[in-house]
Each structure stands twice: as C-alpha cells, then as structure tokens.
Amino acid sequence: MEEVQRLTGIAYIIFSNSAFPLTSWTQRMLKGVLDQVGHCFNALMAQLRICIKNVFREIHRDWGYTSFHLQLKLGSQPVGAVYHVANHLHNCAACLHGNQMT
C-alpha cells in the first residue's frame, strides 16, 4: 500500500475485520464505549461490508473461474487479472440487467 500511495499520491485505507492487525493503511470497526459518531460509523461500515461481500459472492457465482476451489494460485496464474476481468464483466451485466446492490 505504501508503494501505491507513493505512485498515486492517494492514501488508500483497507477496511478489515478484527482478525487483522491495525496498520497505517488498515481500519476496522470501532470498539469500546462509543459516542453517536462511532455508532454511526460502525453502522455505515457494516452496511458497506455486507454489500461488498454480496457482490463478491455474486462474482464467484456468475464467473466460476474465480472460485478458490479451482486451485487458482498466485504466481502460477494471473489471479488478479482474472478477478479484474470477472469484476468488469459483472459490472457490464449489472449495467445491462440491473442489480440489487445499488
């Protein structure tokens, strides 16, 4: 992520769950005693995570080659490129036929 920020000048943040450690480029749900803003943040991020997980599931359902059970392996196959193509095709299908995620 530091390399991406250096090249683009944009500081991206990855929203993860509590299984991953907090770093300068990760964020997760707020914990502890929260004020109204903290509760709103957690509620909004929970909705976004559900939407993203559903789209991820749809991509794997509709574009089966992206599924892990097919033994895609980093380094031996262009996993990133395959997923980008599947994501693009999913977006094209959503533009043509609509979807329930937007």
N, CA, C and O of each residue as an XYZ file, in Angstrom:
408
protein
N       0.818     -1.191      0.000
C       0.000      0.000      0.000
C       0.860      1.252      0.000
O       0.486      2.269     -0.585
N       1.997      1.180      0.647
C       2.878      2.347      0.652
C       3.338      2.676     -0.768
O       3.460      3.845     -1.132
N       3.593      1.635     -1.570
C       4.018      1.843     -2.957
C       2.902      2.473     -3.776
O       3.158      3.359     -4.592
N       1.676      2.030     -3.571
C       0.538      2.620     -4.282
C       0.389      4.085     -3.903
O       0.156      4.931     -4.766
N       0.522      4.386     -2.622
C       0.413      5.777     -2.177
C       1.531      6.620     -2.765
O       1.309      7.765     -3.158
N       2.726      6.063     -2.826
C       3.852      6.802     -3.381
C       3.638      7.094     -4.866
O       3.948      8.188     -5.336
N       3.109      6.118     -5.602
C       2.908      6.289     -7.043
C       1.737      7.193     -7.375
O       1.810      7.978     -8.320
N       0.652      7.095     -6.609
C      -0.565      7.837     -6.934
C      -0.736      9.118     -6.132
O      -1.440     10.033     -6.560
N      -0.099      9.185     -4.981
C      -0.304     10.327     -4.108
C      -1.599     10.239     -3.313
O      -1.969     11.188     -2.622
N      -2.292      9.103     -3.407
C      -3.560      8.904     -2.712
C      -3.351      7.887     -1.595
O      -2.789      6.815     -1.815
N      -3.806      8.233     -0.402
C      -3.689      7.329      0.743
C      -4.946      6.469      0.830
O      -5.993      6.946      1.266
N      -4.851      5.207      0.418
C      -5.966      4.287      0.496
C      -5.980      3.609      1.856
O      -4.935      3.415      2.477
N      -7.179      3.251      2.313
C      -7.353      2.531      3.564
C      -8.117      1.250      3.260
O      -9.120      1.284      2.547
N      -7.665      0.140      3.783
C      -8.369     -1.136      3.646
C      -9.166     -1.361      4.916
O      -8.621     -1.330      6.019
N     -10.462     -1.587      4.753
C     -11.316     -1.876      5.907
C     -11.330     -3.376      6.112
O     -11.722     -4.124      5.216
N     -10.908     -3.822      7.275
C     -10.799     -5.255      7.540
C     -11.572     -5.604      8.811
O     -12.159     -4.736      9.458
N     -11.560     -6.862      9.145
C     -12.198     -7.258     10.401
C     -11.143     -7.350     11.497
O      -9.961     -7.103     11.257
N     -11.574     -7.703     12.680
C     -10.667     -7.674     13.831
C      -9.615     -8.776     13.805
O      -8.740     -8.800     14.669
N      -9.676     -9.692     12.835
C      -8.668    -10.748     12.735
C      -7.332    -10.198     12.233
O      -6.291    -10.826     12.424
N      -7.361     -9.036     11.597
C      -6.152     -8.460     11.040
C      -5.660     -7.321     11.923
O      -6.468     -6.599     12.508
N      -4.354     -7.155     12.024
C      -3.825     -6.090     12.875
C      -4.054     -4.712     12.252
O      -4.126     -4.570     11.032
N      -4.165     -3.723     13.099
C      -4.262     -2.349     12.617
C      -2.888     -1.881     12.163
O      -1.891     -2.074     12.859
N      -2.848     -1.275     11.007
C      -1.613     -0.688     10.495
C      -1.941      0.723     10.023
O      -3.058      1.202     10.218
N      -0.976      1.385      9.405
C      -1.223      2.736      8.904
C      -2.170      2.730      7.713
O      -2.668      3.790      7.336
N      -2.439      1.574      7.104
C      -3.328      1.515      5.947
C      -4.501      0.564      6.118
O      -5.142      0.192      5.135
N      -4.796      0.159      7.374
C      -5.987     -0.645      7.630
C      -6.859      0.036      8.677
O      -6.368      0.789      9.519
N      -8.135     -0.235      8.615
C      -9.115      0.291      9.559
C     -10.101     -0.827      9.853
O     -10.290     -1.710      9.016
N     -10.722     -0.812     11.001
C     -11.748     -1.804     11.337
C     -12.799     -1.155     12.208
O     -12.704      0.027     12.541
N     -13.806     -1.937     12.577
C     -14.890     -1.416     13.412
C     -14.323     -0.816     14.695
O     -13.318     -1.286     15.229
N     -14.977      0.215     15.169
C     -14.574      0.830     16.422
C     -15.072     -0.021     17.579
O     -16.138     -0.631     17.500
N     -14.289     -0.056     18.656
C     -14.645     -0.862     19.818
C     -14.726      0.021     21.051
O     -14.306      1.179     21.039
N     -15.268     -0.544     22.104
C     -15.336      0.167     23.370
C     -16.586      1.017     23.488
O     -17.559      0.817     22.761
N     -16.550      1.964     24.408
C     -17.674      2.878     24.611
C     -17.641      3.899     23.482
O     -16.662      4.628     23.322
N     -18.712      3.947     22.703
C     -18.740      4.795     21.518
C     -19.747      5.920     21.673
O     -20.792      5.758     22.303
N     -19.415      7.060     21.089
C     -20.373      8.158     21.026
C     -21.255      7.963     19.794
O     -21.137      6.950     19.105
N     -22.130      8.915     19.513
C     -23.059      8.801     18.389
C     -22.323      8.656     17.058
O     -22.750      7.888     16.196
N     -21.227      9.384     16.887
C     -20.453      9.316     15.642
C     -19.851      7.922     15.461
O     -19.858      7.384     14.354
N     -19.336      7.339     16.531
C     -18.768      5.996     16.471
C     -19.809      4.954     16.097
O     -19.544      4.061     15.292
N     -20.996      5.071     16.687
C     -22.081      4.139     16.350
C     -22.494      4.296     14.889
O     -22.734      3.304     14.200
N     -22.575      5.542     14.414
C     -22.939      5.783     13.012
C     -21.877      5.216     12.073
O     -22.208      4.618     11.049
N     -20.599      5.402     12.421
C     -19.509      4.863     11.615
C     -19.618      3.346     11.511
O     -19.540      2.794     10.413
N     -19.798      2.664     12.649
C     -19.900      1.210     12.651
C     -21.116      0.731     11.852
O     -21.031     -0.259     11.125
N     -22.240      1.431     11.986
C     -23.451      1.034     11.252
C     -23.237      1.190      9.747
O     -23.610      0.307      8.975
N     -22.646      2.292      9.330
C     -22.400      2.524      7.914
C     -21.426      1.492      7.348
O     -21.660      0.941      6.273
N     -20.343      1.233      8.063
C     -19.346      0.285      7.575
C     -19.901     -1.137      7.554
O     -19.524     -1.927      6.688
N     -20.779     -1.476      8.479
C     -21.401     -2.801      8.464
C     -22.249     -2.967      7.206
O     -22.217     -4.022      6.572
N     -23.006     -1.931      6.840
C     -23.816     -1.991      5.618
C     -22.934     -2.121      4.384
O     -23.241     -2.895      3.477
N     -21.845     -1.368      4.345
C     -20.938     -1.440      3.199
C     -20.274     -2.811      3.091
O     -20.131     -3.347      1.992
N     -19.871     -3.377      4.218
C     -19.250     -4.710      4.197
C     -20.220     -5.755      3.670
O     -19.822     -6.633      2.905
N     -21.477     -5.676      4.064
C     -22.477     -6.625      3.577
C     -22.638     -6.493      2.071
O     -22.690     -7.498      1.362
N     -22.715     -5.276      1.583
C     -22.864     -5.047      0.143
C     -21.661     -5.599     -0.615
O     -21.830     -6.274     -1.631
N     -20.467     -5.326     -0.144
C     -19.253     -5.789     -0.817
C     -19.174     -7.315     -0.798
O     -18.820     -7.934     -1.801
N     -19.503     -7.918      0.340
C     -19.487     -9.387      0.415
C     -20.497     -9.999     -0.550
O     -20.216    -11.024     -1.171
N     -21.675     -9.376     -0.679
C     -22.680     -9.901     -1.602
C     -22.219     -9.800     -3.050
O     -22.436    -10.726     -3.831
N     -21.589     -8.694     -3.418
C     -21.082     -8.553     -4.785
C     -19.958     -9.556     -5.023
O     -19.892    -10.168     -6.089
N     -19.081     -9.728     -4.052
C     -18.005    -10.704     -4.157
C     -18.579    -12.101     -4.379
O     -18.082    -12.857     -5.214
N     -19.639    -12.445     -3.622
C     -20.308    -13.733     -3.776
C     -20.915    -13.866     -5.168
O     -20.816    -14.923     -5.792
N     -21.544    -12.793     -5.656
C     -22.141    -12.838     -6.994
C     -21.087    -13.048     -8.078
O     -21.314    -13.797     -9.028
N     -19.955    -12.401     -7.944
C     -18.888    -12.573     -8.931
C     -18.429    -14.028     -8.952
O     -18.234    -14.602    -10.023
N     -18.255    -14.620     -7.785
C     -17.834    -16.021     -7.732
C     -18.916    -16.967     -8.243
O     -18.612    -18.007     -8.827
N     -20.164    -16.607     -8.023
C     -21.259    -17.442     -8.519
C     -21.358    -17.350    -10.049
O     -21.489    -18.366    -10.731
N     -21.293    -16.117    -10.581
C     -21.505    -15.907    -12.014
C     -20.260    -16.182    -12.856
O     -20.372    -16.564    -14.021
N     -19.108    -15.996    -12.288
C     -17.841    -16.178    -13.020
C     -17.027    -17.211    -12.252
O     -16.071    -16.873    -11.554
N     -17.416    -18.462    -12.390
C     -16.907    -19.563    -11.589
C     -15.405    -19.756    -11.614
O     -14.846    -20.333    -10.682
N     -14.737    -19.287    -12.660
C     -13.297    -19.470    -12.722
C     -12.578    -18.757    -11.589
O     -11.435    -19.092    -11.278
N     -13.227    -17.780    -10.969
C     -12.589    -17.040     -9.880
C     -12.671    -17.757     -8.539
O     -12.109    -17.280     -7.553
N     -13.357    -18.890     -8.485
C     -13.546    -19.595     -7.215
C     -12.263    -20.281     -6.756
O     -11.487    -20.786     -7.567
N     -12.060    -20.289     -5.454
C     -10.845    -20.858     -4.890
C     -10.763    -22.371     -5.077
O      -9.666    -22.926     -5.131
N     -11.903    -23.040     -5.176
C     -11.871    -24.498     -5.297
C     -11.260    -24.950     -6.622
O     -10.976    -26.135     -6.797
N     -11.057    -24.027     -7.547
C     -10.415    -24.374     -8.812
C      -8.894    -24.288     -8.725
O      -8.194    -24.405     -9.731
N      -8.400    -24.085     -7.522
C      -6.968    -24.085     -7.254
C      -6.212    -22.964     -7.968
O      -5.096    -23.174     -8.445
N      -6.811    -21.782     -8.042
C      -6.062    -20.639     -8.550
C      -4.926    -20.350     -7.584
O      -5.125    -20.333     -6.370
N      -3.745    -20.125     -8.121
C      -2.574    -19.913     -7.277
C      -1.838    -18.654     -7.709
O      -1.556    -18.451     -8.890
N      -1.536    -17.817     -6.729
C      -0.737    -16.631     -7.010
C       0.630    -17.054     -7.507
O       1.237    -17.974     -6.959
N       1.110    -16.395     -8.529
C       2.424    -16.704     -9.067
C       2.386    -17.658    -10.243
O       3.181    -17.525    -11.173
N       1.471    -18.624    -10.216
C       1.398    -19.572    -11.327
C       0.276    -19.239    -12.299
O       0.263    -19.736    -13.426
N      -0.668    -18.401    -11.872
C      -1.774    -17.983    -12.726
C      -2.040    -16.497    -12.476
O      -1.761    -15.999    -11.385
N      -2.571    -15.787    -13.460
C      -2.838    -14.349    -13.287
C      -4.120    -14.107    -12.489
O      -5.114    -13.631    -13.037
N      -4.096    -14.433    -11.201
C      -5.283    -14.374    -10.360
C      -5.871    -12.963    -10.345
O      -7.085    -12.798    -10.469
N      -5.032    -11.958    -10.196
C      -5.522    -10.580    -10.170
C      -6.200    -10.193    -11.466
O      -7.261     -9.569    -11.453
N      -5.597    -10.556    -12.584
C      -6.176    -10.227    -13.890
C      -7.497    -10.958    -14.098
O      -8.452    -10.380    -14.616
N      -7.555    -12.222    -13.697
C      -8.796    -12.998    -13.834
C      -9.910    -12.336    -13.031
O     -11.034    -12.204    -13.515
N      -9.598    -11.922    -11.806
C     -10.627    -11.293    -10.980
C     -11.047     -9.943    -11.563
O     -12.233     -9.614    -11.551
N     -10.102     -9.162    -12.068
C     -10.447     -7.861    -12.663
C     -11.366     -8.046    -13.864
O     -12.321     -7.288    -14.032
N     -11.093     -9.031    -14.691
C     -11.954     -9.304    -15.852
C     -13.345     -9.730    -15.383
O     -14.349     -9.252    -15.912
N     -13.410    -10.622    -14.397
C     -14.704    -11.066    -13.869
C     -15.474     -9.895    -13.273
O     -16.687     -9.797    -13.457
N     -14.790     -9.013    -12.567
C     -15.422     -7.838    -11.973
C     -15.962     -6.913    -13.067
O     -17.076     -6.400    -12.956
N     -15.177     -6.706    -14.113
C     -15.610     -5.858    -15.225
C     -16.839     -6.469    -15.911
O     -17.802     -5.757    -16.197
N     -16.815     -7.762    -16.173
C     -17.957     -8.429    -16.792
C     -19.189     -8.362    -15.892
O     -20.310     -8.205    -16.377
N     -18.980     -8.481    -14.593
C     -20.092     -8.367    -13.646
C     -20.690     -6.962    -13.715
O     -21.912     -6.810    -13.703
N     -19.840     -5.935    -13.786
C     -20.332     -4.562    -13.901
C     -21.089     -4.352    -15.206
O     -22.112     -3.668    -15.225
N     -20.594     -4.933    -16.298
C     -21.294     -4.838    -17.590
C     -22.682     -5.475    -17.487
O     -23.668     -4.903    -17.952
N     -22.753     -6.644    -16.885
C     -24.034     -7.327    -16.719
C     -24.978     -6.504    -15.844
O     -26.179     -6.452    -16.108
N     -24.444     -5.863    -14.806
C     -25.266     -5.022    -13.944
C     -25.803     -3.810    -14.692
O     -26.941     -3.398    -14.467
N     -24.993     -3.234    -15.584
C     -25.451     -2.089    -16.389
C     -26.558     -2.510    -17.348
O     -27.506     -1.759    -17.577
N     -26.439     -3.701    -17.903
C     -27.436     -4.173    -18.866
C     -28.715     -4.669    -18.196
O     -29.813     -4.425    -18.696
N     -28.577     -5.361    -17.075
C     -29.720     -6.032    -16.459
C     -30.092     -5.500    -15.085
O     -31.096     -5.926    -14.514
N     -29.305     -4.577    -14.539
C     -29.569     -4.066    -13.197
C     -29.084     -5.029    -12.132
O     -28.711     -6.164    -12.429
N     -29.090     -4.574    -10.900
C     -28.735     -5.435     -9.771
C     -29.425     -4.926     -8.516
O     -30.062     -3.872     -8.537
N     -29.302     -5.656     -7.446
C     -29.950     -5.276     -6.200
C     -28.978     -4.662     -5.205
O     -29.370     -4.383     -4.071
N     -27.728     -4.442     -5.585
C     -26.728     -3.948     -4.643
C     -26.635     -2.432     -4.629
O     -26.060     -1.862     -3.702
N     -27.186     -1.769     -5.633
C     -27.042     -0.307     -5.689
C     -28.256      0.395     -5.169
O     -28.296      1.625     -5.147
